[in-house]
């Protein structure tokens, strides 16, 4: 009973809007391949510290442990409908000591006796309309959806670790720039203090250089705070106590790896969340058959065999054997519209699952396009910001030389140094954003590439 499952068609673009790919990427009908292992996709970045964090998370992340337990539960439940395809045999041994009146048989007095029973009862519902088979089909699809949900959690956890890690490295670069700036401004403060005592500079310049030094110190404390927050987030993802978890500072030298041209066109096959939605849709389709079969007769084969005796020593003799065999037919005649309502509800559940599947497909294409656009535009922004850094460094150098020659006041040096610091910090932030955009692309494509 019920419709056979066919995956609904979805609209797919002929190519990506962004140019960070090959224009020759071919589109084909999607067949979920989310079960194919993605391996250690983070190794494409070549960062041993990141790889160590990823391994720790895969082994100890608590969200992954929850997802594994859900998969085990779903697989166990999926086997329950399959058991209905087989007969049920049970035994209910009993003993009774009773007294009965003989008046109902036209006699007088009572009789006292014992009764020993050892029956074996068999029951088997013939799956005439495929109700049990559809139930097993639905449960199996739900178990597969649970496995896909685990893959989604795994990809989300590993991608989030990589994203946070590179943002943390960007903060390391900012801290390095700030510490260098603080040291330079401290030396400048000493120089201005000497000149102030000699009457060569004003109180305004003295106060300005002190304020700039303290401003850099305050900003460094803010960056350190944000770094610790990211470090604590990594601890939770790795299943560790934040108090006992540390990521040592390191230079930020990573660059986004190049994107192969053939991977993006297979996004519908690789995304585990799309596979999960597709399998839930298949389960909902099978539930329609279960609901429809409930409106048809149920044929049950029953049988019973065993021993029955008034004396325990005679229980297993040939004369004590009893048995019965016979089919029964249950025909639903009137249920107050219950079956029709259940079919309507099952159909509505399926329509909802189809809409959710198509929504996730649209979101998948959006996320890929967003990540590709971010990669391209942030690369252009980083290049432009690099030119800003070069120009601001040159301006700061020239300003200091002109101050040494007495051509400008130290306030001009302060302004140039502030512009240089802002440019260098912004360059580090953009670099971190480029790496984060690459991680989002990994997640949008359903895993890494090699």
C-alpha positions as CSV (number, residue, x, y, z in Angstrom):
1,X,0.0,0.0,0.0
2,X,1.1,3.6,-0.5
3,X,3.2,5.2,-3.2
4,X,6.7,4.0,-4.0
5,X,9.4,6.5,-3.2
6,X,10.9,8.7,-5.9
7,X,13.2,11.5,-5.0
8,X,11.5,14.8,-6.1
9,X,13.3,17.0,-8.6
10,X,15.1,20.1,-7.5
11,X,16.3,23.0,-9.6
12,X,20.1,23.3,-9.8
13,X,22.2,26.0,-11.4
14,X,24.2,25.3,-14.5
15,X,27.3,26.8,-12.9
16,X,28.3,28.9,-9.9
17,X,27.9,32.7,-10.0
18,X,31.4,33.2,-8.5
19,X,34.5,32.7,-10.6
20,X,36.5,30.8,-8.0
21,X,35.9,27.6,-9.8
22,X,36.2,26.0,-13.3
23,X,33.4,27.0,-15.7
24,X,33.5,23.5,-17.0
25,X,32.1,22.0,-13.8
26,X,29.4,19.5,-14.9
27,X,26.0,19.1,-13.1
28,X,24.5,15.7,-12.7
29,X,21.6,14.0,-10.8
30,X,22.4,14.0,-7.1
31,X,22.7,10.6,-5.4
32,X,23.7,11.1,-1.7
33,X,27.2,10.0,-1.0
34,X,27.5,11.5,2.5
35,X,28.5,8.1,3.9
36,X,31.8,8.3,2.0
37,X,34.5,9.2,4.5
38,X,35.9,12.6,4.2
39,X,39.1,11.8,6.0
40,X,41.1,14.4,7.9
41,X,40.0,17.3,5.5
42,X,41.7,19.9,7.8
43,X,45.1,18.6,6.8
44,X,44.8,20.6,3.6
45,X,45.9,23.6,5.7
46,X,49.1,21.9,6.8
47,X,48.9,23.1,10.5
48,X,49.9,20.5,13.0
49,X,48.4,22.4,15.9
50,X,45.0,22.5,14.1
51,X,45.2,18.8,13.3
52,X,45.9,18.0,17.0
53,X,42.8,20.0,18.1
54,X,40.6,18.2,15.4
55,X,41.7,14.8,16.6
56,X,41.0,15.7,20.2
57,X,37.5,16.9,19.3
58,X,36.6,13.8,17.3
59,X,37.6,11.6,20.2
60,X,36.1,13.7,23.1
61,X,33.5,16.1,21.9
62,X,30.3,15.6,23.9
63,X,27.9,16.7,21.1
64,X,29.4,13.9,18.9
65,X,28.9,11.4,21.7
66,X,25.2,12.4,21.9
67,X,24.9,12.0,18.1
68,X,26.5,8.5,18.3
69,X,24.0,7.5,20.9
70,X,21.2,8.7,18.8
71,X,22.5,6.7,15.8
72,X,22.7,3.5,18.0
73,X,19.1,4.1,19.2
74,X,17.8,4.7,15.7
75,X,19.4,1.5,14.4
76,X,17.9,-0.5,17.3
77,X,14.5,0.9,16.7
78,X,14.8,0.2,12.9
79,X,14.9,-3.5,13.6
80,X,11.6,-3.6,15.5
81,X,9.3,-3.6,12.5
82,X,11.4,-6.3,10.9
83,X,10.5,-8.5,13.9
84,X,6.8,-8.3,12.9
85,X,7.6,-10.2,9.7
86,X,8.3,-13.3,11.8
87,X,5.8,-15.3,14.0
88,X,5.6,-14.6,17.7
89,X,5.9,-17.6,20.0
90,X,5.3,-17.4,23.8
91,X,4.7,-19.7,26.7
92,X,2.6,-18.9,29.8
93,X,2.8,-21.9,32.2
94,X,0.3,-21.9,35.0
95,X,-0.9,-23.9,38.0
96,X,-4.2,-23.6,39.8
97,X,-5.8,-25.4,42.8
98,X,-9.6,-24.9,42.7
99,X,-12.9,-26.0,44.1
100,X,-16.1,-26.1,41.9
101,X,-19.7,-26.6,42.7
102,X,-21.5,-29.5,41.0
103,X,-24.9,-27.9,41.1
104,X,-24.5,-26.4,37.6
105,X,-24.2,-30.0,36.3
106,X,-27.4,-31.1,38.2
107,X,-25.4,-32.7,41.0
108,X,-24.7,-31.8,44.6
109,X,-21.6,-31.0,46.5
110,X,-18.3,-29.7,45.3
111,X,-15.1,-30.9,43.7
112,X,-11.6,-29.9,44.5
113,X,-8.8,-30.5,42.0
114,X,-5.5,-29.2,40.5
115,X,-4.7,-27.9,37.0
116,X,-1.3,-27.8,35.4
117,X,-0.9,-26.0,32.1
118,X,2.2,-25.7,29.8
119,X,1.0,-24.1,26.6
120,X,3.0,-22.6,23.6
121,X,1.1,-20.0,21.7
122,X,1.9,-18.9,18.2
123,X,0.7,-15.7,16.5
124,X,1.5,-14.4,13.0
125,X,0.0,-11.5,11.2
126,X,0.1,-12.0,7.5
127,X,1.4,-8.8,5.8
128,X,-1.2,-8.8,3.1
129,X,-1.0,-5.1,2.3
130,X,2.7,-4.4,3.1
131,X,2.0,-2.5,6.3
132,X,4.9,-4.2,8.1
133,X,7.2,-3.8,5.1
134,X,6.4,-0.1,4.8
135,X,7.0,0.3,8.6
136,X,10.4,-1.4,8.2
137,X,11.2,0.8,5.2
138,X,10.3,4.0,7.2
139,X,12.3,2.9,10.2
140,X,15.3,2.0,8.1
141,X,15.2,5.4,6.4
142,X,15.0,7.1,9.8
143,X,18.0,5.2,11.0
144,X,19.9,6.4,7.9
145,X,18.8,9.9,8.6
146,X,20.2,9.6,12.1
147,X,23.5,8.5,10.7
148,X,23.5,11.5,8.4
149,X,22.6,13.7,11.4
150,X,25.8,12.4,13.1
151,X,27.8,13.3,10.0
152,X,26.3,16.8,10.1
153,X,27.3,17.2,13.7
154,X,30.8,15.9,13.0
155,X,31.3,18.3,10.1
156,X,29.9,21.2,12.1
157,X,32.2,20.5,15.1
158,X,35.4,20.1,13.0
159,X,34.6,23.1,10.9
160,X,33.9,25.3,13.9
161,X,37.2,24.2,15.5
162,X,39.1,25.3,12.3
163,X,37.2,28.5,12.1
164,X,37.8,29.5,15.7
165,X,41.4,28.4,15.5
166,X,42.2,30.7,12.6
167,X,40.4,33.6,14.2
168,X,42.5,33.0,17.3
169,X,45.6,33.0,15.1
170,X,44.5,36.4,13.7
171,X,44.2,37.7,17.3
172,X,47.8,36.4,17.9
173,X,48.9,38.5,14.9
174,X,47.1,41.5,16.3
175,X,48.6,41.0,19.8
176,X,52.1,40.8,18.2
177,X,51.5,44.1,16.4
178,X,50.2,45.8,19.5
179,X,53.1,44.6,21.7
180,X,55.5,45.9,19.1
181,X,53.6,49.2,18.9
182,X,53.6,49.5,22.7
183,X,57.4,49.0,22.9
184,X,57.9,51.7,20.2
185,X,55.6,54.1,21.9
186,X,57.3,53.5,25.2
187,X,60.6,54.5,23.6
188,X,59.0,57.5,22.1
189,X,57.6,58.5,25.5
190,X,61.1,58.4,26.9
191,X,62.4,60.6,24.0
192,X,59.6,63.1,24.4
193,X,60.1,63.2,28.1
194,X,63.7,64.2,27.6
195,X,62.8,66.9,25.1
196,X,60.1,68.2,27.3
197,X,62.5,68.6,30.2
198,X,64.8,70.5,27.8
199,X,61.9,72.7,26.7
200,X,62.0,71.5,23.1
201,X,58.4,70.1,23.0
202,X,55.1,71.2,24.6
203,X,53.0,69.6,27.3
204,X,50.5,68.7,24.6
205,X,52.9,66.5,22.8
206,X,54.0,64.9,26.1
207,X,50.4,64.1,27.0
208,X,49.5,62.9,23.5
209,X,52.3,60.3,23.3
210,X,51.4,59.0,26.8
211,X,47.7,58.7,25.8
212,X,48.7,56.8,22.6
213,X,50.8,54.4,24.5
214,X,48.0,53.7,27.1
215,X,45.5,53.3,24.3
216,X,47.6,50.6,22.7
217,X,47.9,48.9,26.0
218,X,44.1,49.0,26.6
219,X,43.5,47.6,23.1
220,X,45.9,44.8,23.8
221,X,44.0,43.8,26.9
222,X,40.8,43.7,24.9
223,X,42.4,41.5,22.2
224,X,43.7,39.2,24.9
225,X,40.2,38.9,26.4
226,X,38.8,37.9,23.1
227,X,41.6,35.4,22.5
228,X,40.9,33.7,25.8
229,X,37.2,33.5,25.0
230,X,38.0,31.7,21.7
231,X,40.5,29.5,23.6
232,X,37.7,28.5,26.0
233,X,35.4,27.8,23.2
234,X,38.0,25.4,21.7
235,X,38.3,23.7,25.0
236,X,34.6,22.9,25.1
237,X,34.6,21.6,21.5
238,X,37.6,19.4,22.3
239,X,35.8,18.0,25.4
240,X,38.3,19.6,27.8
241,X,38.0,21.8,30.9
242,X,38.7,25.4,30.0
243,X,40.9,25.9,33.1
244,X,43.3,23.2,31.9
245,X,43.3,24.0,28.2
246,X,45.8,26.3,26.4
247,X,46.6,27.0,22.8
248,X,50.1,28.6,22.7
249,X,50.5,31.7,20.6
250,X,52.0,31.3,17.2
251,X,52.7,33.3,14.1
252,X,49.8,33.6,11.6
253,X,51.2,32.4,8.3
254,X,48.3,30.3,6.8
255,X,46.8,31.0,3.4
256,X,43.6,29.6,2.0
257,X,44.3,26.5,-0.1
258,X,43.2,26.6,-3.8
259,X,39.8,25.2,-4.6
260,X,39.7,22.3,-7.1
261,X,37.2,22.8,-10.0
262,X,35.4,19.5,-9.8
263,X,34.2,19.5,-6.2
264,X,31.6,22.3,-6.0
265,X,29.2,20.7,-8.6
266,X,28.7,17.7,-6.3
267,X,27.5,19.6,-3.3
268,X,24.1,17.8,-3.2
269,X,25.9,14.5,-2.9
270,X,28.2,15.5,-0.2
271,X,26.1,17.5,2.2
272,X,25.0,15.3,5.1
273,X,22.2,17.6,6.2
274,X,20.6,17.3,2.7
275,X,21.0,13.5,2.9
276,X,19.3,13.6,6.3
277,X,16.4,15.6,4.9
278,X,16.1,13.3,1.9
279,X,15.9,10.2,4.1
280,X,13.3,11.7,6.4
281,X,11.3,12.4,3.2
282,X,11.6,8.7,2.2
283,X,10.4,7.7,5.7
284,X,7.4,10.0,5.5
285,X,6.5,8.5,2.1
286,X,6.6,5.0,3.6
287,X,4.4,6.1,6.5
288,X,1.6,6.9,3.9
289,X,1.5,3.2,3.1
290,X,1.3,2.3,6.8
291,X,-1.6,4.6,7.3
292,X,-3.5,3.3,4.2
293,X,-3.0,-0.3,5.1
294,X,-4.7,0.3,8.5
295,X,-8.1,0.6,6.6
296,X,-7.9,-3.0,5.2
297,X,-8.5,-6.4,6.8
298,X,-5.9,-8.0,9.1
299,X,-5.4,-11.7,8.7
300,X,-3.8,-13.4,11.8
301,X,-2.8,-17.0,12.1
302,X,-2.9,-18.4,15.6
303,X,-2.0,-21.7,17.1
304,X,-1.5,-23.2,20.5
305,X,0.0,-26.5,21.6
306,X,1.2,-27.9,24.9
307,X,0.2,-30.1,27.9
308,X,-2.6,-29.9,30.3
309,X,-3.1,-32.2,33.3
310,X,-4.7,-32.5,36.8
311,X,-1.6,-34.3,38.0
312,X,2.0,-33.1,37.6
313,X,3.3,-36.6,37.0
314,X,0.9,-37.0,34.1
315,X,1.6,-33.6,32.5
316,X,4.0,-34.8,29.8
317,X,2.1,-37.9,28.7
318,X,0.5,-38.4,25.3
319,X,-3.0,-38.1,26.8
320,X,-2.2,-34.7,28.2
321,X,-1.4,-33.1,24.9
322,X,-3.6,-30.2,23.7
323,X,-3.5,-28.1,20.6
324,X,-5.6,-25.7,18.5
325,X,-5.0,-24.0,15.2
326,X,-7.0,-21.4,13.2
327,X,-6.9,-18.1,11.4
328,X,-8.8,-14.9,12.3
329,X,-9.8,-12.0,10.2
330,X,-10.2,-8.5,11.6
331,X,-12.2,-6.2,9.2
332,X,-12.4,-2.5,10.0
333,X,-16.0,-1.5,9.3
334,X,-16.4,1.8,11.1
335,X,-13.6,3.8,12.9
336,X,-15.2,7.3,12.9
337,X,-13.0,8.5,10.1
338,X,-9.8,7.8,12.0
339,X,-8.1,5.9,9.2
340,X,-8.9,8.6,6.6
341,X,-7.5,11.3,9.0
342,X,-4.3,9.3,9.5
343,X,-3.8,9.0,5.8
344,X,-4.3,12.8,5.4
345,X,-1.9,13.5,8.2
346,X,0.7,11.1,6.7
347,X,0.4,12.8,3.3
348,X,0.8,16.2,5.0
349,X,3.9,15.0,6.8
350,X,5.4,13.9,3.4
351,X,4.6,17.2,1.8
352,X,6.3,19.0,4.7
353,X,9.3,16.8,4.3
354,X,9.5,17.6,0.6
355,X,9.4,21.3,1.2
356,X,12.1,21.0,3.9
357,X,14.3,19.0,1.5
358,X,14.0,21.6,-1.2
359,X,14.6,24.4,1.3
360,X,17.8,22.8,2.4
361,X,18.9,22.4,-1.2
362,X,18.3,26.1,-1.7
363,X,20.2,27.0,1.5
364,X,23.1,24.7,0.4
365,X,23.5,26.6,-2.9
366,X,23.3,29.9,-1.0
367,X,26.0,29.0,1.4
368,X,28.3,27.8,-1.3
369,X,27.8,31.1,-3.2
370,X,28.3,33.1,0.0
371,X,31.5,31.4,0.8
372,X,32.9,31.6,-2.8
373,X,32.0,35.3,-2.9
374,X,33.7,35.9,0.5
375,X,36.8,34.1,-0.6
376,X,37.1,36.2,-3.8
377,X,36.2,39.6,-2.2
378,X,38.3,39.1,0.9
379,X,41.3,38.1,-1.3
380,X,40.9,41.4,-3.2
381,X,40.4,43.2,0.1
382,X,43.6,41.7,1.6
383,X,45.6,42.7,-1.5
384,X,44.3,46.3,-1.2
385,X,44.9,46.3,2.5
386,X,48.4,45.2,2.0
387,X,49.0,48.3,-0.1
388,X,47.5,50.3,2.7
389,X,49.9,48.7,5.2
390,X,52.9,49.5,2.9
391,X,51.9,53.1,2.4
392,X,51.2,53.6,6.1
393,X,54.5,52.1,7.1
394,X,56.3,54.4,4.7
395,X,54.4,57.4,6.0
396,X,55.2,56.6,9.6
397,X,58.9,56.2,8.6
398,X,59.0,59.5,6.8
399,X,57.1,61.3,9.6
400,X,59.7,60.1,12.2
401,X,62.6,61.2,10.0
402,X,61.0,64.7,9.5
403,X,60.4,64.9,13.3
404,X,64.1,64.0,13.9
405,X,65.1,66.8,11.5
406,X,62.8,69.2,13.3
407,X,60.5,69.7,10.4
408,X,57.3,68.6,12.0
409,X,55.9,68.2,15.5
410,X,55.6,64.8,17.2
411,X,51.9,65.0,16.8
412,X,52.4,64.2,13.1
413,X,54.4,61.2,14.1
414,X,51.6,60.1,16.5
415,X,49.0,60.3,13.7
416,X,51.2,58.4,11.3
417,X,51.9,55.7,13.8
418,X,48.2,55.3,14.7
419,X,47.4,54.9,11.0
420,X,50.1,52.3,10.6
421,X,48.8,50.3,13.6
422,X,45.2,50.4,12.4
423,X,46.3,49.3,8.9
424,X,48.4,46.4,10.2
425,X,45.7,45.2,12.6
426,X,43.0,45.4,9.9
427,X,45.3,43.3,7.6
428,X,45.5,40.6,10.2
429,X,41.8,40.7,10.7
430,X,41.1,40.3,7.0
431,X,43.5,37.4,6.8
432,X,41.6,35.7,9.6
433,X,38.3,36.3,7.8
434,X,39.7,34.8,4.6
435,X,40.5,31.6,6.5
436,X,37.1,31.6,8.2
437,X,35.4,32.0,4.8
438,X,37.4,29.0,3.5
439,X,36.2,26.9,6.5
440,X,32.6,28.0,5.8
441,X,33.1,26.8,2.2
442,X,34.4,23.5,3.4
443,X,31.2,23.2,5.5
444,X,29.0,24.4,2.6
445,X,30.5,21.7,0.3
446,X,29.9,19.0,2.8
447,X,33.5,18.4,3.6
448,X,37.0,19.1,2.4
449,X,38.8,18.3,-0.8
450,X,42.1,16.7,-1.8
